[in-house]
């Protein structure tokens, strides 16, 4: 099962998704407070704010207290897309990347020049031929984003060597 923090965030998102582009009604906030501890709700709300999924004014910080303001407890457009799995939002923010005709040959050269084992090179070249450059580049982007820290270091090294 998921951890409590994850559970609170998921429940909060699914509750907010019932009210697209509207503040959460007080009655729903009361249900959240009945179900979860105030600190858990505030932490989950702050997390969702930091991720750009909830209006930043939803958490009000005072000198000795922090409260959730239901008037601003509302999903952003991106928050709604994520909470509902709305494909339209993803289509609107999609980026099209065009590959030049020589990209396939360039990837082929990079693979051949790499320090990979010969059987690994052959496997990559076969996948490149079978699935195309778009598939390989998409996988590279996926791996880069899932290893952002390492990718950032590699990019910095590349830029220093230019």
C-alpha positions as CSV (number, residue, x, y, z in Angstrom):
1,X,0.0,0.0,0.0
2,X,1.0,3.6,-0.4
3,X,2.5,5.7,2.4
4,X,0.2,8.1,4.3
5,X,1.6,11.2,2.7
6,X,0.9,9.8,-0.8
7,X,-2.6,8.7,0.3
8,X,-3.5,12.2,1.5
9,X,-2.2,13.8,-1.7
10,X,-4.1,11.3,-3.9
11,X,-7.3,11.7,-2.0
12,X,-7.0,15.5,-2.0
13,X,-6.4,15.5,-5.8
14,X,-9.4,13.2,-6.5
15,X,-11.6,15.4,-4.2
16,X,-10.5,18.6,-5.9
17,X,-11.0,17.1,-9.3
18,X,-14.7,16.9,-8.6
19,X,-14.8,20.7,-8.7
20,X,-13.0,21.7,-11.8
21,X,-11.7,25.3,-11.7
22,X,-13.8,25.9,-8.5
23,X,-12.7,26.2,-4.9
24,X,-13.3,23.2,-2.7
25,X,-16.6,23.6,-0.8
26,X,-16.3,23.9,3.0
27,X,-18.2,20.7,3.4
28,X,-15.6,18.8,1.4
29,X,-12.8,20.4,3.4
30,X,-14.5,19.3,6.6
31,X,-14.5,15.7,5.3
32,X,-10.8,16.0,4.6
33,X,-10.2,17.3,8.2
34,X,-12.3,14.4,9.5
35,X,-10.3,11.9,7.5
36,X,-6.8,13.3,8.0
37,X,-4.7,15.1,10.5
38,X,-4.4,18.9,9.9
39,X,-0.6,18.7,9.6
40,X,-0.9,16.0,6.9
41,X,-3.4,18.1,5.0
42,X,-1.2,21.2,5.2
43,X,1.9,19.2,4.1
44,X,0.0,17.6,1.2
45,X,-1.4,21.0,0.2
46,X,2.1,22.6,0.3
47,X,3.5,19.8,-1.8
48,X,0.8,20.2,-4.4
49,X,1.3,23.9,-4.4
50,X,5.1,23.4,-5.0
51,X,4.2,21.1,-7.9
52,X,2.0,23.8,-9.4
53,X,-1.1,21.8,-9.0
54,X,-3.0,24.0,-6.5
55,X,-3.3,27.7,-6.2
56,X,-0.5,29.0,-4.0
57,X,-2.8,31.1,-1.9
58,X,-4.4,27.8,-0.5
59,X,-2.0,27.8,2.4
60,X,-2.0,30.9,4.6
61,X,1.0,31.2,6.9
62,X,0.8,33.3,10.1
63,X,3.3,34.1,12.8
64,X,2.3,31.1,14.9
65,X,-0.1,29.1,12.7
66,X,-0.6,27.8,9.2
67,X,-4.1,27.3,7.7
68,X,-5.7,26.0,4.6
69,X,-7.9,28.6,2.9
70,X,-10.7,26.8,1.1
71,X,-11.4,29.8,-1.1
72,X,-8.1,29.1,-2.8
73,X,-8.1,25.4,-2.5
74,X,-8.5,24.9,-6.2
75,X,-6.7,22.9,-8.9
76,X,-4.7,24.7,-11.5
77,X,-5.3,23.6,-15.1
78,X,-2.2,21.4,-14.9
79,X,-3.4,20.0,-11.6
80,X,-6.7,19.1,-13.1
81,X,-5.1,17.5,-16.1
82,X,-2.9,15.3,-13.9
83,X,-5.7,14.5,-11.4
84,X,-8.0,13.4,-14.2
85,X,-5.5,12.0,-16.7
86,X,-6.9,14.5,-19.2
87,X,-5.2,13.9,-22.5
88,X,-6.3,17.2,-23.9
89,X,-4.1,19.1,-21.5
90,X,-1.2,17.0,-22.5
91,X,-1.9,17.6,-26.2
92,X,-2.0,21.3,-25.6
93,X,1.3,21.4,-23.9
94,X,2.9,18.8,-26.2
95,X,6.1,19.8,-28.0
96,X,6.8,18.6,-31.5
97,X,10.4,17.7,-32.3
98,X,11.4,17.4,-35.9
99,X,14.3,15.1,-36.8
100,X,16.6,15.9,-39.7
101,X,17.1,13.2,-42.3
102,X,20.7,12.6,-41.2
103,X,19.7,12.0,-37.5
104,X,19.5,8.3,-38.1
105,X,23.1,8.2,-39.6
106,X,24.3,10.5,-36.8
107,X,22.9,8.1,-34.1
108,X,24.4,5.2,-36.0
109,X,27.8,6.9,-35.8
110,X,27.5,7.7,-32.2
111,X,26.6,4.1,-31.3
112,X,29.5,2.7,-33.4
113,X,32.0,5.1,-31.8
114,X,30.8,4.5,-28.3
115,X,32.8,2.4,-25.8
116,X,30.0,-0.2,-25.5
117,X,30.6,-3.9,-26.0
118,X,30.2,-5.1,-29.5
119,X,27.1,-7.1,-28.8
120,X,25.5,-4.1,-27.1
121,X,26.3,-1.9,-30.1
122,X,24.7,-4.5,-32.4
123,X,21.6,-4.6,-30.2
124,X,21.3,-0.8,-30.3
125,X,21.9,-0.6,-34.0
126,X,19.2,-3.3,-34.6
127,X,16.7,-1.4,-32.4
128,X,17.6,1.9,-34.2
129,X,17.0,0.2,-37.6
130,X,13.8,-1.5,-36.4
131,X,12.1,1.2,-34.4
132,X,13.6,4.4,-35.8
133,X,15.4,7.4,-34.5
134,X,12.3,8.8,-32.9
135,X,11.9,5.8,-30.6
136,X,15.5,5.8,-29.6
137,X,15.5,9.6,-28.9
138,X,12.3,9.3,-26.9
139,X,13.9,6.6,-24.7
140,X,17.0,8.8,-24.3
141,X,14.8,11.7,-23.2
142,X,12.9,9.4,-20.8
143,X,16.2,8.2,-19.3
144,X,17.5,11.7,-19.1
145,X,14.5,13.0,-17.2
146,X,14.5,10.1,-14.8
147,X,18.1,10.8,-14.1
148,X,18.0,14.6,-14.1
149,X,21.0,15.1,-11.7
150,X,23.3,12.9,-13.8
151,X,22.0,14.5,-17.0
152,X,22.6,17.9,-15.6
153,X,26.2,17.0,-14.8
154,X,26.8,15.6,-18.2
155,X,25.3,18.7,-19.8
156,X,27.6,21.0,-17.8
157,X,30.6,18.9,-18.8
158,X,29.6,19.1,-22.4
159,X,29.1,22.9,-22.2
160,X,32.6,23.3,-20.6
161,X,34.2,21.3,-23.4
162,X,32.7,23.4,-26.2
